[in-house]
Amino acid sequence: MNRFRFTILAVCMVLLFLGVTDLRLFFNNPEPAVVSISELEQSPAPREWLTVKDGYWNLEQAISTTGSIELEAFLVPVRSSQDPDAEIRLIVETRDPQIIELLQTDGFSFDTLAERDAFRKENHDLFFGRREVTGMLIGGLIESGNRDKLLGLARELNLPVSEDVILLSQGKEPEQFRGFFFTIVAILGTLKFVQLVRSGKRSTAELKAQ
């Protein structure tokens, strides 16, 4: 019985931690902070929810996160210049259907390098142009494993990734309701734990009285 009670308490503490983390993100990020890529290359991100402007995307250096033919998302280096050898301070994880379709065509639709080069030249602005992106930073305790995996993929391909590179998940926003749900469930579960403890003490006292 004691093990069951403390299992409830442990689950409640985890939910409370997750709930408070989500609530902090929600209240600290009422709207995305607008920042230029140049500012982001010089200083830390001002908030977790960002709109990054004026960045040059290099789809030629994009990395598939799945490592297979089934393309679901890509890591795309974003810089303040079009220099492919410049240090990468921002990597965007994107699931944009237009980008995925473009890179799928680039990777699997041509028999020769000349055909692929012609395709890239024809779509130069899409491959190397400026884009504005809004999303959430990838980080924190829960997502640290994913972040390490994504950075590992980039470094395996010898991309010049900064030690303090920022990873941004395009389109992701702060959770509006999950934090409230987790926190309420954690509080209710803790109250249940207290009730079980009191019931156990009362039962023990009654047995001793008998």
Secondary structure by P-SEA (a helix, b strand, c coil): caaaaaaaaaaaaaaaaaaaaaaaaaaaccbbbbbcaaaaacccccccccccccccccccccccccccccccbbbbbbcccccccccccbbbbcccaaaaaaaaaaccccccaaaaaaaaaaaccccbbbbbbbbcccccccaaaaaaaaaaaaaaaccccccbbbbbbccccccccaaaaaaaaaaaaaaaaaaaaaaaaaaaaaaaac
